[in-house]
């Protein structure tokens, strides 16, 4: 029972990671690195 939940959580985390990487590369390609850095700075500070 525990192994099924562990697999679901790991696959969900992997999917979120892949989506975050895809979005970051898309933003990088559209606006360059400055936009991505500004976005991170706006959310962190």
C-alpha positions as CSV (number, residue, x, y, z in Angstrom):
1,X,0.0,0.0,0.0
2,X,2.8,2.4,0.9
3,X,4.7,1.7,-2.3
4,X,1.8,2.8,-4.5
5,X,1.6,6.2,-2.7
6,X,5.4,6.6,-2.9
7,X,5.3,5.9,-6.6
8,X,2.5,8.4,-7.1
9,X,4.3,11.1,-5.1
10,X,7.6,10.6,-6.9
11,X,6.0,10.6,-10.4
12,X,4.0,13.7,-9.4
13,X,7.2,15.5,-8.2
14,X,9.0,14.5,-11.4
15,X,6.2,15.8,-13.5
16,X,6.2,19.1,-11.7
17,X,10.0,19.3,-12.1
18,X,9.8,18.7,-15.8
19,X,7.0,21.3,-16.2
20,X,9.0,23.9,-14.2
21,X,12.0,23.3,-16.4
22,X,9.9,23.5,-19.6
23,X,8.3,26.8,-18.5
24,X,11.7,28.2,-17.5
25,X,13.2,27.3,-20.9
26,X,10.2,28.8,-22.6
27,X,10.5,32.1,-20.7
28,X,14.2,32.1,-21.4
29,X,13.7,31.7,-25.1
30,X,11.0,34.3,-25.3
31,X,12.5,37.1,-23.2
32,X,16.1,36.1,-22.4
33,X,17.7,35.4,-19.1
34,X,16.9,38.9,-17.6
35,X,13.2,38.2,-17.5
36,X,13.6,34.9,-15.7
37,X,16.0,36.4,-13.2
38,X,13.6,39.3,-12.6
39,X,10.7,36.9,-12.1
40,X,12.6,34.9,-9.5
41,X,13.7,38.1,-7.7
42,X,10.1,39.4,-7.7
43,X,8.9,36.2,-6.0
44,X,11.8,35.8,-3.6
45,X,12.3,39.4,-2.4
